Amino acid sequence: MEKRKKPSITPETCQYLLANLGWSQSKIYTTFSISSKTVSAISKGEYNPKKAGPKPKFNQVHIDYVLEIAFLNPRMSSATMAQKFKAKFTQLTISATKVREIIKENGFRYLSCRKIQDLNSIQITLRYNFAFQYLDAFDADSEFWKILVFSDESRFCATSDAGAHCWRKTGDFRDDVCETHKKFPVSCMVWGAIGYNFKPDLIFIEDTLNSEGYINLLEQNQFLLNTGFCS
């Protein structure tokens, strides 16, 4: 004998049977095609039917939003970006892995923030003056460039000096992806120089290198004097 199919019932009719006709919950879900959980929720006033409809597909609008987050918040983690995405597009979910994939495909890399020297106004002015003075009068065969020496020092320390990381593209120098740092921190440094057909050995510096220490360094290392670069 074929089993009879239960008739369907709307939430409004279920509510009417419970409130006006005194039907029990068990009588309703045994008589009609409705679950006991739904009947219980209707009786408590907690029933909230989900609207049926096609689930939205991931498209360029969503990709653009992920890239916008990365650009405006370069120091935000991919997991936090995924949560921010979910808060805006509630019907879609995205993993932190997918966020990283989208960002990397569009030229971003999770790197250390760029370090920008903290120069004072005098240092900036002197550098600009030097650059403008010799920029227009550049001559590769000039004796000036053959006696010019460029030097710099690099800091090394036992602890991590990586600083903060952020999502940034090549050539991006916005404040959000840069960190200023002092030119002369207290730490061990290595000094080196380079010039026209000239590259001396590296010199290890144990103390802070200020202007007086820099002059002493040149005086104590006669290789510059011997090559004719300093007199």
C-alpha angles and dihedrals in degrees: 000000000000115000113243116242115237116243118246124247134200122232089244092056091046090053090050093051092050098044104033108025099035097236116168121236093244092052091053099050092042091051101040137040097261132110123249089236092058093047090050091051092049092050090052094045091243099114111127112171116211115237110244119228143120116295111247116251126234108258144160092287090063093045090051090052092053090050090048090054091049092049096046095038106032094164094053116112120242090244091057090046089055090053091049089050091051091051090057100037102037095176093056132064128201130186127227088245091057090048091054090047093053093046095048092047088058097053103269122132128190099237140149113283113264113263114229119191114244098232124179123228094263093053091048092049093049092051093049092047092051093048095048093044095058102026097082094035096051114148119169091207095050116123088225093069091046092059096039116109125196116202136178141167132224125210123228126186137173095237127064114285098177096113124196123340127222144171109262141152128231109280094019110139101164117143090248092064098040135077126198118224135183117263095223111036119173103262144093114296138187118220127204140166138202134193144153104324087339134114119153128197120280118264122213115221120200099186137044112292111227129162094278092047090048091056091047089050091056092046093049093049106059095183090095092051092046092053092051096245094116130033 
